[in-house]
Amino acid sequence: MLIKRSITLKKHRTSLSLEKEFWDSLDLIAKNKNCSLQKLISDIDVKRKSSLASSTRVFVIENLKKFNL
């Protein structure tokens, strides 16, 4: 089930729909990096090469591999 959250990127409001597991993983990664969820998603947005949702999912998978989870 997708969960939609509103976020601000580059001073514009947008929404991001992800599965609960991805939101939970993003929270874990943000805590590990000692940054806010907003900052983490903004960083993903700057570096993305596809949709924000797809780029966010790839980011989560790549980072969880680093944690050996």
C-alpha positions as protocol buffer text, in pm:
chain_id: "A"
residue {
  index: 1
  type: MET
  ca { x: 0 y: 0 z: 0 }
}
residue {
  index: 2
  type: LEU
  ca { x: 137 y: 340 z: -97 }
}
residue {
  index: 3
  type: ILE
  ca { x: 164 y: 620 z: 157 }
}
residue {
  index: 4
  type: LYS
  ca { x: 165 y: 973 z: 16 }
}
residue {
  index: 5
  type: ARG
  ca { x: 352 y: 1246 z: 202 }
}
residue {
  index: 6
  type: SER
  ca { x: 386 y: 1612 z: 116 }
}
residue {
  index: 7
  type: ILE
  ca { x: 737 y: 1754 z: 111 }
}
residue {
  index: 8
  type: THR
  ca { x: 902 y: 2076 z: 6 }
}
residue {
  index: 9
  type: LEU
  ca { x: 1173 y: 2060 z: -260 }
}
residue {
  index: 10
  type: LYS
  ca { x: 1339 y: 2374 z: -390 }
}
residue {
  index: 11
  type: LYS
  ca { x: 1075 y: 2586 z: -213 }
}
residue {
  index: 12
  type: HIS
  ca { x: 790 y: 2402 z: -389 }
}
residue {
  index: 13
  type: ARG
  ca { x: 544 y: 2162 z: -230 }
}
residue {
  index: 14
  type: THR
  ca { x: 518 y: 1821 z: -390 }
}
residue {
  index: 15
  type: SER
  ca { x: 407 y: 1478 z: -285 }
}
residue {
  index: 16
  type: LEU
  ca { x: 591 y: 1150 z: -276 }
}
residue {
  index: 17
  type: SER
  ca { x: 415 y: 814 z: -269 }
}
residue {
  index: 18
  type: LEU
  ca { x: 610 y: 516 z: -137 }
}
residue {
  index: 19
  type: GLU
  ca { x: 535 y: 191 z: 35 }
}
residue {
  index: 20
  type: LYS
  ca { x: 546 y: 193 z: 416 }
}
residue {
  index: 21
  type: GLU
  ca { x: 864 y: -17 z: 412 }
}
residue {
  index: 22
  type: PHE
  ca { x: 1046 y: 249 z: 211 }
}
residue {
  index: 23
  type: TRP
  ca { x: 929 y: 529 z: 443 }
}
residue {
  index: 24
  type: ASP
  ca { x: 1048 y: 324 z: 742 }
}
residue {
  index: 25
  type: SER
  ca { x: 1384 y: 263 z: 573 }
}
residue {
  index: 26
  type: LEU
  ca { x: 1422 y: 632 z: 488 }
}
residue {
  index: 27
  type: ASP
  ca { x: 1362 y: 719 z: 853 }
}
residue {
  index: 28
  type: LEU
  ca { x: 1630 y: 469 z: 955 }
}
residue {
  index: 29
  type: ILE
  ca { x: 1880 y: 606 z: 701 }
}
residue {
  index: 30
  type: ALA
  ca { x: 1809 y: 967 z: 802 }
}
residue {
  index: 31
  type: LYS
  ca { x: 1870 y: 882 z: 1168 }
}
residue {
  index: 32
  type: ASN
  ca { x: 2192 y: 700 z: 1077 }
}
residue {
  index: 33
  type: LYS
  ca { x: 2310 y: 1002 z: 875 }
}
residue {
  index: 34
  type: ASN
  ca { x: 2195 y: 1237 z: 1152 }
}
residue {
  index: 35
  type: CYS
  ca { x: 1979 y: 1444 z: 917 }
}
residue {
  index: 36
  type: SER
  ca { x: 1612 y: 1515 z: 866 }
}
residue {
  index: 37
  type: LEU
  ca { x: 1395 y: 1318 z: 629 }
}
residue {
  index: 38
  type: GLN
  ca { x: 1337 y: 1642 z: 437 }
}
residue {
  index: 39
  type: LYS
  ca { x: 1714 y: 1691 z: 388 }
}
residue {
  index: 40
  type: LEU
  ca { x: 1761 y: 1330 z: 282 }
}
residue {
  index: 41
  type: ILE
  ca { x: 1488 y: 1348 z: 18 }
}
residue {
  index: 42
  type: SER
  ca { x: 1619 y: 1686 z: -102 }
}
residue {
  index: 43
  type: ASP
  ca { x: 1961 y: 1530 z: -153 }
}
residue {
  index: 44
  type: ILE
  ca { x: 1805 y: 1243 z: -348 }
}
residue {
  index: 45
  type: ASP
  ca { x: 1614 y: 1493 z: -560 }
}
residue {
  index: 46
  type: VAL
  ca { x: 1929 y: 1685 z: -658 }
}
residue {
  index: 47
  type: LYS
  ca { x: 2107 y: 1369 z: -775 }
}
residue {
  index: 48
  type: ARG
  ca { x: 1817 y: 1184 z: -936 }
}
residue {
  index: 49
  type: LYS
  ca { x: 1812 y: 1068 z: -1296 }
}
residue {
  index: 50
  type: SER
  ca { x: 1454 y: 936 z: -1302 }
}
residue {
  index: 51
  type: SER
  ca { x: 1134 y: 998 z: -1109 }
}
residue {
  index: 52
  type: LEU
  ca { x: 1168 y: 1096 z: -745 }
}
residue {
  index: 53
  type: ALA
  ca { x: 985 y: 784 z: -628 }
}
residue {
  index: 54
  type: SER
  ca { x: 1207 y: 552 z: -834 }
}
residue {
  index: 55
  type: SER
  ca { x: 1524 y: 734 z: -734 }
}
residue {
  index: 56
  type: THR
  ca { x: 1422 y: 719 z: -369 }
}
residue {
  index: 57
  type: ARG
  ca { x: 1360 y: 345 z: -384 }
}
residue {
  index: 58
  type: VAL
  ca { x: 1699 y: 287 z: -550 }
}
residue {
  index: 59
  type: PHE
  ca { x: 1865 y: 508 z: -287 }
}
residue {
  index: 60
  type: VAL
  ca { x: 1707 y: 305 z: -7 }
}
residue {
  index: 61
  type: ILE
  ca { x: 1817 y: -27 z: -156 }
}
residue {
  index: 62
  type: GLU
  ca { x: 2173 y: 96 z: -214 }
}
residue {
  index: 63
  type: ASN
  ca { x: 2199 y: 231 z: 140 }
}
residue {
  index: 64
  type: LEU
  ca { x: 2055 y: -75 z: 307 }
}
residue {
  index: 65
  type: LYS
  ca { x: 2317 y: -284 z: 127 }
}
residue {
  index: 66
  type: LYS
  ca { x: 2581 y: -70 z: 302 }
}
residue {
  index: 67
  type: PHE
  ca { x: 2422 y: -157 z: 638 }
}
residue {
  index: 68
  type: ASN
  ca { x: 2420 y: -527 z: 542 }
}
residue {
  index: 69
  type: LEU
  ca { x: 2049 y: -541 z: 618 }
}
